[in-house]
Amino acid sequence: MGIRLLGERRATGGMTLQPSASVGWRFSERWSLRYRNAISLFNLKTPRWIGVIDMNSALLGIHLRDLKLEVGPSLDVFAVPLCADTWCQREHGLAPGVHLGAMLSPAPESGLGARCTVHTTYIPGIVWSGISVSVAVEGVYRF
């Protein structure tokens, strides 16, 4: 479940689906690296204006007891509807981004946890350029 905002003129709310997968390596007691891929599909109620952002992030994590904090750069591929005051147009391309996340594991031996992420992307467009912000809360199972 998430919310995606594209610009000041028109929020692209509605139904959003954001599946994700990742692979990581904990290389010390406190530090880890993780590659995360998430695909955000939004505007699902309006098929003509469905938007897609494929988010590819390289994350550095620090482990603090039951909490892990992550930050890292992202290179995102997008195909989104961008709207001016009177009309919309589909834009596509590559965009730089940044990813912040926090994961809480109350019982680390169980593999269950909860994660909150914020992903920000700068989308350059012909009609409109601006920032896309994605916020997600996820249930996590590590194996």
Disulfide bonds with the S-S distance in Angstrom:
Cys83-Cys88 2.03
